[in-house]
Amino acid sequence: MKTTNEWIEHFRKNALQIRVNWNTKPTINRKELRRVLPSLQAWQLGETSEGKHLIAASEKYAFKISDPQYLTAVKLFIKEEQKHGNNLGKYLDKIGEPRIKQNWGDTLFRKVRYFNTNMELWTLAVLVVESTAQLFYQSLKNATSCMLLKEICKDILIDEAYHIHFQTERLTILYENKSPFSKRWRQPAYKLFFFLVSQLVWFAHSRLFKAGGLSYHRYNFKMTYKYNKTIKAIINTPISWQTPQIDLSYK
């Protein structure tokens, strides 16, 4: 398990990595664009959040556990998410498509998080969204022959693998500090939350998932796998983390 300072070092080093060649001309065709554009625009909007409420919750939590550096790590995590939004926005600009200002899914998520100051709920929510994001960006990557968009997706997928690692470690710490009774009721609660969010994401972006070769059955199979690998691992055993493996395939 990484220390907070190790995560800060990771995020700072990763910010220096350049994995997208912006000199590459976008080649997405109209058929591909019709299938992916609404989801691409919606996800771009979601990735541009300032993270004010997450920062507020993290500041409160960091003070509580006497680890002020954790707030720095969270701010760097948010900055990396904003990089994703900026890159998607830059791509939309290049292909002459607008950046949208409002989307029902983004609005719903923003309203829910407005009232959330609990670090455990924040961590769980981000963890589930990051898990669905892996399937989203892999589907987006598969749905087009545009090399520039594929590079953008691959860059984000690399980041997301570490984001899940970062959030899972924190949820493990939060869970392990609960009483046996609290752990028991959290088990079904975590599972219910995980699958409710994943179903909302499918409902909002099913067209893109299908364009990327992911059926509803396959989507649920993969989300179940992710649940077993992350949330269930937190509940059942203390985790000894190694460098996360980055899965860029549908094997």
C-alpha positions in Angstrom: 0.0 0.0 0.0 1.4 3.4 -1.0 1.9 6.2 1.5 0.2 9.6 0.8 3.6 11.1 -0.2 4.2 8.2 -2.6 0.8 9.0 -4.3 1.8 12.7 -4.5 5.0 11.7 -6.2 3.2 9.4 -8.6 0.7 12.1 -9.6 3.4 14.7 -10.1 5.5 12.4 -12.2 2.5 11.3 -14.2 1.6 14.9 -15.0 4.9 15.1 -17.0 4.0 12.2 -19.2 3.0 13.1 -22.8 1.2 10.2 -24.4 -1.0 12.1 -27.0 0.4 13.4 -30.3 -1.8 16.5 -31.0 -0.2 16.8 -34.4 -2.2 13.7 -35.5 -5.1 14.7 -37.6 -8.5 13.4 -36.4 -10.0 10.9 -38.8 -13.3 10.0 -37.2 -16.0 9.4 -39.8 -19.6 10.6 -39.7 -21.0 7.1 -38.9 -18.7 6.7 -36.0 -19.3 10.2 -34.8 -23.1 9.7 -34.7 -22.7 6.7 -32.4 -20.2 8.3 -29.9 -20.7 12.0 -29.9 -23.5 12.4 -27.3 -21.6 10.3 -24.8 -18.2 11.9 -25.7 -19.7 15.3 -25.0 -21.4 14.2 -21.8 -18.3 12.6 -20.4 -16.2 15.6 -21.3 -18.5 17.8 -19.3 -18.3 15.4 -16.3 -14.5 15.3 -16.4 -14.2 19.1 -16.1 -15.6 19.4 -12.5 -13.6 21.6 -10.2 -14.1 19.1 -7.4 -14.9 21.6 -4.7 -17.1 19.3 -2.7 -14.6 16.4 -2.9 -11.8 18.8 -1.8 -14.0 20.0 1.2 -14.7 16.4 2.3 -11.0 15.5 1.9 -9.9 18.5 3.9 -12.2 17.6 6.7 -11.0 14.0 6.6 -7.3 14.9 6.3 -7.6 17.0 9.5 -9.4 14.2 11.3 -6.6 11.6 10.5 -3.8 14.1 10.9 -2.6 13.6 7.4 -2.7 17.0 5.7 -0.8 15.7 2.7 -3.8 13.6 1.8 -5.6 16.8 0.6 -2.6 17.5 -1.7 -3.0 14.0 -3.2 -6.7 14.5 -3.8 -6.1 17.8 -5.5 -3.5 16.2 -7.8 -6.0 13.4 -8.5 -8.7 16.0 -9.4 -6.2 17.8 -11.6 -5.5 14.6 -13.5 -9.3 14.1 -14.1 -9.5 17.7 -15.4 -6.7 16.8 -17.8 -9.0 14.1 -19.2 -11.8 16.7 -19.7 -9.4 19.1 -21.3 -8.1 16.5 -23.7 -11.6 15.4 -24.7 -12.6 19.1 -25.1 -9.6 19.7 -27.3 -10.6 16.8 -29.5 -14.1 18.1 -29.8 -12.7 21.5 -30.8 -10.5 19.8 -33.5 -13.5 18.0 -35.1 -15.7 21.1 -34.9 -18.2 19.8 -32.4 -19.5 21.8 -29.4 -18.7 21.3 -25.8 -22.0 21.0 -24.0 -22.9 22.9 -20.9 -25.5 20.6 -19.3 -26.3 16.9 -19.3 -28.9 15.1 -17.1 -26.4 12.5 -15.8 -23.9 15.2 -14.9 -26.6 17.3 -13.3 -27.8 14.4 -11.2 -24.3 13.5 -10.0 -23.6 17.1 -9.2 -26.8 17.5 -7.1 -26.1 14.3 -5.2 -22.5 15.2 -4.4 -23.5 18.7 -3.3 -24.9 17.3 -0.1 -22.1 14.8 0.5 -19.3 15.5 3.0 -18.6 11.9 4.0 -15.2 10.7 2.8 -16.3 7.0 2.7 -19.3 7.8 0.4 -17.1 10.0 -1.8 -14.4 7.3 -2.1 -17.0 4.6 -2.9 -18.7 6.9 -5.5 -15.5 7.8 -7.2 -14.3 4.2 -7.2 -17.5 3.0 -9.0 -17.4 5.8 -11.5 -13.8 5.1 -12.3 -14.6 1.5 -12.8 -17.3 2.4 -15.3 -14.9 4.9 -16.9 -12.5 2.1 -17.8 -15.3 0.4 -19.8 -16.4 3.7 -21.3 -13.0 4.7 -22.6 -12.2 1.2 -23.8 -15.5 1.2 -25.7 -14.8 4.7 -27.1 -11.4 3.5 -28.2 -12.9 0.4 -29.9 -15.7 2.4 -31.6 -13.5 4.4 -33.9 -10.6 4.1 -36.3 -9.4 7.6 -35.4 -5.8 7.2 -34.1 -5.9 10.6 -32.2 -9.0 9.6 -30.2 -7.5 6.2 -29.6 -4.4 7.8 -28.1 -6.5 10.0 -25.9 -8.5 7.0 -24.6 -5.3 5.0 -24.0 -3.8 7.9 -22.0 -6.9 8.1 -19.9 -7.1 4.3 -19.3 -3.5 4.3 -18.0 -4.5 7.1 -15.5 -7.7 5.4 -14.5 -5.9 2.2 -13.5 -4.0 4.2 -10.9 -7.0 6.1 -9.9 -8.9 2.9 -9.0 -5.8 1.8 -7.1 -5.7 5.1 -5.2 -9.4 5.0 -4.2 -9.4 1.3 -3.4 -6.5 1.8 -0.9 -8.4 4.6 0.8 -11.7 2.7 1.0 -9.8 -0.2 2.5 -8.5 2.0 5.2 -11.9 3.5 5.9 -13.6 0.1 6.0 -11.0 -1.5 8.2 -11.6 1.2 10.9 -15.3 0.2 11.2 -16.8 -2.0 13.9 -17.7 -5.6 13.0 -21.4 -4.6 13.0 -20.7 -1.6 10.7 -18.8 -3.9 8.3 -21.7 -6.3 8.1 -24.2 -3.8 6.8 -21.7 -2.1 4.6 -21.2 -5.3 2.6 -24.6 -5.3 0.9 -24.7 -1.5 0.8 -21.4 -1.3 -1.2 -22.7 -4.0 -3.6 -26.1 -2.3 -4.1 -24.5 1.1 -4.7 -21.9 -0.3 -7.1 -24.5 -1.9 -9.3 -27.1 0.9 -9.2 -24.5 3.4 -10.4 -23.3 0.9 -13.1 -26.8 0.5 -14.4 -27.3 4.3 -14.6 -24.1 4.6 -16.6 -25.3 1.9 -19.0 -28.6 3.6 -19.4 -26.9 6.9 -20.2 -24.3 5.5 -22.6 -25.6 2.2 -24.0 -25.2 3.3 -27.6 -21.5 4.0 -27.2 -20.9 0.7 -25.3 -22.6 -1.2 -28.1 -20.6 0.7 -30.7 -17.5 -0.4 -28.9 -18.6 -4.1 -29.0 -19.9 -4.3 -25.4 -23.4 -5.9 -25.0 -25.5 -5.3 -21.9 -24.7 -8.9 -20.7 -20.9 -8.4 -21.3 -21.0 -5.0 -19.6 -22.6 -6.5 -16.5 -20.2 -9.4 -16.6 -17.2 -7.0 -16.6 -18.7 -4.8 -13.8 -19.2 -7.9 -11.7 -15.6 -8.8 -12.3 -14.5 -5.3 -11.2 -16.7 -5.5 -8.1 -15.2 -8.8 -7.1 -11.7 -7.4 -7.7 -12.1 -4.2 -5.7 -15.1 -3.9 -3.3 -15.2 -7.6 -2.4 -11.5 -7.6 -1.8 -11.8 -4.7 0.6 -14.5 -6.5 2.5 -12.9 -9.9 2.7 -9.2 -9.4 3.1 -6.5 -6.8 3.9 -5.0 -5.9 0.5 -1.3 -6.0 -0.3 -1.1 -3.8 -3.4 1.4 -4.1 -6.2 1.7 -1.9 -9.3 -1.7 -2.0 -10.9 -2.1 -4.0 -14.1 -3.5 -1.9 -17.0 -6.1 -3.9 -19.0 -6.6 -2.3 -22.4 -8.4 -5.3 -23.9 -11.7 -7.1 -23.7 -10.2 -10.5 -23.0 
